């Protein structure tokens, strides 16, 4: 998507977004919005459409997975699965947000 956006002249702002504010104006056919990030930085963007995409992070802490032998990724957040969604323990499968891949 990043390459497509760049070719189309779409500005991409990346960071851990805290808030987006607009004064409601539509100056010269464009909306103006101020993006505030968790590190304190701000950036003003303008355009006819503003798309905000948020990610999801798996959270499998305090589930006792380690005690049954299910392997967790190096960040300690997602369950490691193979291409068939099998975990490191026979007959235990994981899919969706808990894996960090193929999120539903």
C-alpha positions in Angstrom: 0.0 0.0 0.0 2.8 2.4 0.8 4.1 2.2 -2.8 0.6 2.7 -4.2 0.1 5.7 -2.0 3.4 7.2 -3.0 2.7 6.8 -6.7 -0.7 8.4 -6.3 0.8 11.4 -4.4 -0.9 10.4 -1.1 0.9 11.6 2.0 1.4 8.9 4.6 2.0 9.9 8.2 3.2 7.1 10.4 3.4 6.9 14.2 1.5 6.0 17.3 -1.5 8.3 16.9 -3.0 9.8 20.0 -5.6 12.1 18.5 -6.8 13.8 15.3 -8.4 17.2 15.4 -10.0 19.3 12.8 -11.5 22.7 13.0 -14.3 21.7 10.7 -13.2 24.0 7.9 -13.0 23.0 4.3 -10.4 25.4 2.9 -10.0 25.3 -0.9 -11.8 22.0 -1.1 -9.5 20.4 1.5 -9.9 19.4 5.1 -7.1 20.3 7.5 -6.4 18.0 10.4 -3.8 18.1 13.1 -2.4 14.7 14.1 -0.9 14.3 17.6 1.4 11.4 18.4 2.2 9.7 21.7 5.7 11.0 21.6 4.4 14.6 21.7 5.0 15.3 18.0 2.3 16.9 15.9 1.8 17.0 12.1 -0.8 18.9 10.1 -2.2 17.2 7.0 -4.7 18.3 4.4 -6.8 16.6 1.9 -10.3 15.8 0.7 -10.3 12.5 2.6 -8.5 11.5 5.8 -7.9 7.7 6.4 -6.8 6.6 9.8 -5.7 3.0 10.0 -5.0 1.5 13.3 -3.3 -1.8 14.0 -4.0 -4.5 16.4 -1.5 -6.2 18.7 -1.9 -9.7 20.0 -2.2 -10.0 23.8 -1.9 -13.4 25.2 -0.3 -12.5 28.5 -1.6 -14.3 31.7 -3.2 -17.1 29.8 -0.9 -19.8 31.0 0.2 -20.8 27.5 3.8 -21.2 28.5 2.8 -23.7 31.2 1.3 -26.0 28.6 4.2 -25.5 26.2 2.7 -23.2 23.6 5.5 -21.0 22.2 5.1 -17.2 22.2 7.0 -14.9 19.9 10.1 -13.0 21.1 8.0 -10.0 22.1 5.9 -12.2 24.4 2.7 -11.1 22.7 1.7 -13.5 19.9 1.4 -17.2 19.6 3.8 -18.8 17.1 1.9 -20.8 14.5 2.9 -22.6 11.3 1.2 -22.3 7.9 -1.6 -24.6 9.1 -2.1 -22.5 12.3 -0.6 -25.3 14.5 1.1 -24.2 17.6 4.1 -25.9 19.2 1.8 -28.2 21.1 0.0 -31.1 19.2 -3.7 -30.5 18.8 -3.6 -26.9 19.8 -4.3 -24.4 17.0 -4.4 -20.6 17.1 -5.9 -18.1 14.6 -6.7 -14.5 14.4 -5.5 -11.6 16.6 -3.7 -13.8 19.1 -1.1 -14.8 16.5 -0.3 -11.5 14.9 -0.7 -13.1 11.5 -3.9 -13.7 9.4 -5.9 -11.5 11.8 -9.6 -11.9 11.5 
